[in-house]
Amino acid sequence: MQDNQKAFSVVVTGDVTIDWNIAHHSHELREPTDWTGESSCSMNWQYGSAVLVADLISTVAKQLNDSKTHSIAVSTPDTPAQIPACPYDPKSTHSYAIWAPYRDKEAGKSEPGDPRWRIERFLGVDLPSVKAVDRAQGSRSPQGPAYADIIVIDDSNQGFRDHHDRWPQAIKNAKSGDDAPWIIVKMAPPVAKGELWDHLVSTCPDKLVAVLTIDDLRQSEMQVSARISWELTAQELAWELVHNHDINGLTNAAYCIVSFGPAGALLLPGHQTKGENPKILFDPVFMEGEWSAGKGMLIGKTSTLIAGIVREILLDSKNTDIAKGMQSGISAMRHLIQIGYDSGTGPSPRLCFPAEKILAKLMSEESPLAVAELPTVEKGSAVWTILRDKYHDGLEPISQRIVLEGTKKTLTDVPTGRFGYLVTVDRREIESLRSVASLIKEYCNRGEERPVSIAVFGPPGAGKSFAVKQIAKVADPESIAEKTLTFNLSQFNSPDELNDAFHQIRDIGLSGKIPLVFWDEFDTKLDGNPLGWLRFFLAPMQDGEFQQGQLSHPIGKAIFVFAGGTSPSIDEFMKQKNLKEAKGPDFLSRLKGFLNVLGPNRQEVAGNDDPYFIVRRALLLRSLFERLTPQLIDEKKIIRIDTGILRALLHIKEYKHGARSMESIIAMSRLGRATHFNRSNLPPEEQLVLHVDPKEFISLVHKLELDGELLETLAKLNHEFFCNSLVEKGYVWGVETNDNANPKTHSSLKPYDKLPEHEKEQNRGAVRDIPNKLANNGYAMVPRRNNERDYVFPAEVLEEMAKAEHERWMQAKFKEDWTYAPVTDKKNNKHALLIEWDKLPDDERKKDLQIIETMSIMLKKAGYTIVELNSSDEGKKL
């Protein structure tokens, strides 16, 4: 062995199965009793479970050995020499599956691709005879080295875990400490149980890794949601693993890995691993059970994940990155699902695991999943979102990129809900939308013949009908009628008109499709009575019938969507005074689900500042541009739009009519043949008033970008005004500031270029804060186009802004470690003015007031003026 080679001893052991693969060659539908030579099949066998894992790890080891960087010896499970295997062998566990060649649709191609062999149906397992196994085992001891660096155990609960006489010496001799081996246990339910697990956690838990699937884990007494949101699933699972006594024995290992198949995995550090938080590896778009390359199932997915982890240990056993090994393992797992099993070259398929192809994928070390750390393992916490963790410094940059570049380039590391043309990254919306989609899908697959009822709430223009239509398309597009029926109850004159609507619903149902029905503004008044329509829906919702004269008519299968027009959320709807008298509780009890659609405006709810409104706007804007003005998108899929317009569209305080206003502004802009959205394309201000505050919108469009040369120019002007005020008060330059000298001296009374850097930054800070001070008091900067006069602030506003400037100045000083002192000492970071506004001397307060008064003069030099927002009064002008 060469000196620079890494030597490893690897032992792979555990339960062994004989997998009988029945290859079904024909997919034509025919009666099961039809005997024909065209329906052919063949059967072959291979060792599975521990032997499959061993074969894959041996393939990995061979490649590393061939590279001359490693010297790896792999000990594999003992297998009978009998060839071929016999399905009647009572000593072995036999599994049976029917395989079929599936031709998947390939992107960009009209014809399906080559056949991929996957499992069509798993038939079951034939367990061995205990007596036969004991007789075969006899006094024979398992082969293998006495010690190993890596031990991989396939514990399928087929007897290996509870028979220590079948354990290799490497398991029995494993110890804790610096030389503890890596032990990876592929575990079947019941988890964390049995003699083997007790032995491992008591003698060698230091590098013990438990690997299992979420489906196996759910067979325990635990509750973890499925396909709602990655955050919810991860938090619930982490809590169960730590606190649920039925499964928390898994945390006695160094790591517990729970696989969600090709969609993701949870990595939970155990008691042996300090200083690490749980991690969720996730596909941003797909949740468990949703990632698919085509029809059919595969054996060996978890074994492939383990191979990725083992390979990472072999590459760096001292500083192993388990998450990296999981990434490459899941990448290879996806490849396995895509390509299926090898079928050989003969006329009849001899199916076998494609170990060499999986090795090639492992070597590419791809990372298909995003990663996020869980902050805690507290169950039920709805605060944590991966989006906020990834962009804790602010959501504006990612929102701008979403509009400019689209979601596929930008939302690669956060969970994304995609429902047709509806895209969201808000955890609350994702969970609500997925819940309703699951409800609709379940209803479509059931034989129930009465309507299912769902309520949708949200402010006007939030996109309530759009959201439900997109959900329906995703939930079951084959079953749900393409045409949506919409009935606006505010336009109905009498309850009798409902019968005509019900007959239309019945007509669609008779066509074999499930009608999607919107009862818009269901919470409107009837004959002056609030919520007067509710009582007329109770029987149709409950019994699936409506009364017309003396006859009762069945409605049949239908999806009723009640869209509210008066309440932004179901909580607000339930607070209405007349709810009980209007049969509101009876109505609510008949609902099977609800959806709160947030819309593009910030939702002001107690305890929730709704920071995600800007992302919702960005997603909607990108969708609108793609649909209404595709000519603005260049060949790199980037939208050509003025920075100021984008800023205004994202930051305007309110769209008066929600999403409809956003769409209208784009439609009103002169973009027919435009390939770039310039400011000259915007509609006139008098037209914007229909949808936004036009002054605020235009001020955002023309907002000063206070940086670079402009920032320096204004900072210099700010200092000049300050110096002029000192000269007027009789100050002269002095090495130190001294108000008692005669004449008074000030160390900053000198040209801007001569100031020390920290004093220049003080001036820059004052200038940068101008837009904030204006906005906080209801003002904005707009271009000076018509030689407007300088703005004069009202006295009370002037003082508020001066106080804000003093507070800003103090906070800047405190950040630089300045402290208060009765006498200013700049050399030692002491200042006499680090006191509250009300305690400032009058002349110092006047100094701050003068800074604010000169603001409009400074802005005039930059070509801007000040206007008051939300007011028809232009303000006082000099």
C-alpha positions, 0 to 999 in steps of 0.5 A, a space after each residue: 500500500 502506498 503511504 498516501 493511501 487511506 486504508 479502510 475496513 468496511 463491513 456490510 451486514 444485516 438481513 438478506 432477501 432474495 428478490 424475485 423480479 417478474 418482468 411483465 412485457 405487455 401493458 395492453 389491457 385485457 381480461 386476466 383470463 385471456 391466455 395469449 402468447 403476446 402477454 409474455 413474462 419472465 422471472 429472475 432473482 437477485 439478492 436484496 437488502 444487505 447484499 444490495 447495499 454491499 454491492 453498491 458500496 463495493 462498487 464505490 470502494 472499487 472506484 476509489 481503490 482504482 484511483 490509487 487514493 484509497 485502500 478499502 476492504 469491503 466485507 459483505 454478507 454471507 450468501 448461500 452458494 446455491 445457484 440458482 436460488 429456489 423460491 421454495 427455500 425455507 431458510 431465506 426471505 423471498 420478496 416478489 414484485 411485478 416489473 414493467 417497462 414504462 416509457 416516460 414523456 421527455 421534455 421537448 419531445 413528442 414521442 415517449 423515451 426508451 423503456 424504463 423498468 420499474 415495479 408495477 406492483 409489489 406482491 409481498 414477502 415470504 418469510 423464512 422458517 425459524 427452524 430452517 434458519 436456525 438449522 442452517 446457521 448452526 454453529 457457523 460464525 459470521 465471517 469478516 474482520 474483528 474490527 472495522 472503520 465503517 459498519 453498514 447494517 441493513 436492519 429490515 426486522 427479519 431476524 438479524 436485530 434480535 440474533 446476536 449470533 448472526 452479528 459479525 465480530 466488528 459489531 460485537 467489538 465496536 467501542 466508543 472513543 476516538 477510534 469508534 467506527 462509523 455505524 450506519 443502520 438502515 432501519 425498518 419499523 419498529 424503530 429504535 427497538 431490539 437487541 441490536 439497537 440497544 447494543 449499539 447505543 450502549 457501546 458505540 454511539 459516537 458515530 452511529 447514524 440511523 437512516 429510515 424513511 418517513 413512511 416507516 417512521 409514520 408506522 410508529 405512534 406519531 403525527 407528522 403532517 404530509 405535503 402541507 409545508 416543509 417548515 411544518 413537516 420539519 418542525 413536527 418531525 424534529 419535535 416527535 424525534 426529540 419528545 415522543 417516547 416511542 421513537 426518541 431512542 433514535 436521538 441516542 445516535 450521533 445522527 438520525 436521518 429521515 428520508 422523504 424519498 427524492 424530495 428531501 430528508 431531515 438530518 437531526 443531530 443526536 445527544 452525542 453531537 453538540 453544537 449542531 442544529 437540525 437541518 432540512 434538505 428539501 426540494 423547493 417545489 416538490 414535497 414528499 411523494 410529488 417528485 416523480 420521473 414517471 410511473 412505477 416504483 423502485 427498490 434500492 432508494 434508501 440504499 442509494 442514499 446510504 451509499 452517498 453517505 458512506 462515500 462521503 465518509 470514505 473521502 473524509 472520515 475525520 471531517 465528514 459532511 453528512 449533509 453533503 453525502 445526503 445530497 449526492 445520495 439523493 441525487 443518485 436516488 433521483 437518477 435511479 428513479 429516472 433510469 430504472 433497473 438494468 434489463 441486460 442484453 438478452 431477449 428476455 430481461 434479467 433485471 438488476 440494480 444499475 450499480 455502475 450508473 449510480 456510482 457515476 452519479 455519486 461521483 458527480 457530487 450534485 446537490 439538488 436540494 436546498 438546505 435550511 437549519 431549524 431554529 428550535 424543535 418546539 412543536 407547533 411554532 408557526 413563526 419560523 419560515 425558511 424565506 425569512 431565514 434566508 433573507 433576514 437582511 430584507 426582502 426587497 433585493 429578492 423581490 426585485 430579482 423575482 420581477 426582473 429574472 423570474 422565479 426559476 432563477 431566484 427562488 432556488 433555496 426557499 419552499 415555493 408553492 406552484 399551483 398552475 399560474 399561481 406562485 407563492 413563497 409565503 408559508 401561510 399561503 402555501 399551507 392554506 393552498 396545499 390544504 385546500 388542494 388536498 381537500 379537493 383532490 380527496 373529494 374528487 376521488 371519493 364517491 360522495 354525491 353531495 357538494 363539498 363546500 369551501 369558503 374563501 376570504 380576502 380583501 377586494 382584488 386579492 385574487 380569490 377566484 383566481 387562486 381557487 381556479 388554479 388550485 382546482 387545475 392542479 388538484 384534479 384537472 381531469 375530473 373538474 369541469 373546465 368552465 367555472 360557474 360564477 353567481 354574484 349574490 349581490 346581483 340576485 333579487 330573490 332566493 328563488 333565483 338560486 334554483 336556476 343556478 342549481 339547475 345549471 350546476 346539475 347540467 354540468 354534473 350530468 356531463 360527467 364533470 364536477 362543476 366548480 361553482 363560485 358563490 361570489 359575495 355570499 355574505 352580502 345583505 338580502 332584503 336589508 338583512 346582513 348575511 341573509 343568504 346563508 340560511 338558503 344554502 344550509 340544505 344544499 350544503 348538508 343534503 345535496 338537494 334543493 327544493 323547487 315547489 313540491 319537488 326536491 332535486 339532487 345537486 350531485 357532485 360539485 365544488 361550492 366556493 363561497 367567496 366573501 366580499 366584506 371580510 378579509 379573513 375568516 376570523 373577521 367573518 366570525 366576529 360579525 354581530 349578526 352571525 348567530 341570527 343569520 345561521 352563521 354557525 350552521 353555515 360554518 359547520 358545513 364548510 370542509 375548508 377555508 382559504 384566506 387570500 392575502 393579496 398584494 397589500 400589507 395585511 394589518 393583523 395584530 401580532 403580524 407585521 406581514 413582511 412578505 407582502 412585497 414578495 407577493 407583489 413581486 410574484 404577481 408583477 412577474 406573472 402580469 408582465 409575462 402575460 400582458 407585456 411579453 415583449 419587455 422580456 429579453 432573450 435571457 428572460 430578464 424584464 427591461 424596466 426602469 428602476 424607479 418604476 419597479 421601486 414604485 410598483 413594489 413599495 407603493 403603500 396601497 393598491 386601491 383595488 388590489 391585484 386589479 389595480 396592479 394589472 390596470 396600471 400596466 394596462 394603462 401604460 403605453 407599452 403596446 410596442 415598447 421593449 423597455 418600460 420607461 418613465 415616459 410610458 407611465 399613464 398621467 397622474 390624474 389616471 393613476 389616482 384610480 388605483 394608487 396615490 399618484 403623488 406617492 407613486 411618482 415620488 417613489 419613481 423619482 426617489 433619489 438614489 443617495 449614493 456616489 457623487 450625488 451623496 457627496 454633493 449633498 453632504 458637502 451642501 449640508 456641511 456648508 449650510 451648517 458652517 453658514 449657521 455657525 458664522 452667523 452666530 459669531 463662530 470662528 474655526 478653532 482646534 477645539 470647540 469652545 462656546 465660552 471663548 471670545 470669539 467662540 470657536 468650532 473645530 468643524 468650521 472648515 471646508 468639507 474636504 478638510 473634515 476627518 472621515 467620521 465627520 464626513 460620514 455624519 453629513 452623509 448620514 444626515 443626507 441619507 435619512 432625508 427620504 425617511 424623515 420626509 416619508 415618516 411625516 407624510 412628504 416625498 421628493 419629486 422632480 422639480 419641473 415647473 420652477 416650483 417654490 421652496 416648500 415651507 414645513 408647518 411648525 409642528 412638522 418642522 420640530 418633529 423632523 428636527 427631533 428625528 434628526 437629533 435622534 439619528 445623530 445620537 444613534 450614529 454617535 452611540 454606534 461609534 462608542 461616543 458617550 455623554 460628557 458635560 464638556 465635549 472632548 472629540 479626541 476621547 469620543 465625549 460629547 455634551 449634546 448626547 442628551 434628549 431633545 427636550 434637554 437641549 439648549 435652545 440654540 442647539 435646538 435651533 441648529 437642528 431646526 435650521 438643518 430641516 429648514 434648509 432641506 428644500 434648498 439643498 434638494 432644489 440644487 439636486 433638481 427636486 422639490 417636496 410635496 405633501 402626500 394624501 393631500 390636494 394642498 401642494 403645501 406652502 411655498 415661498 
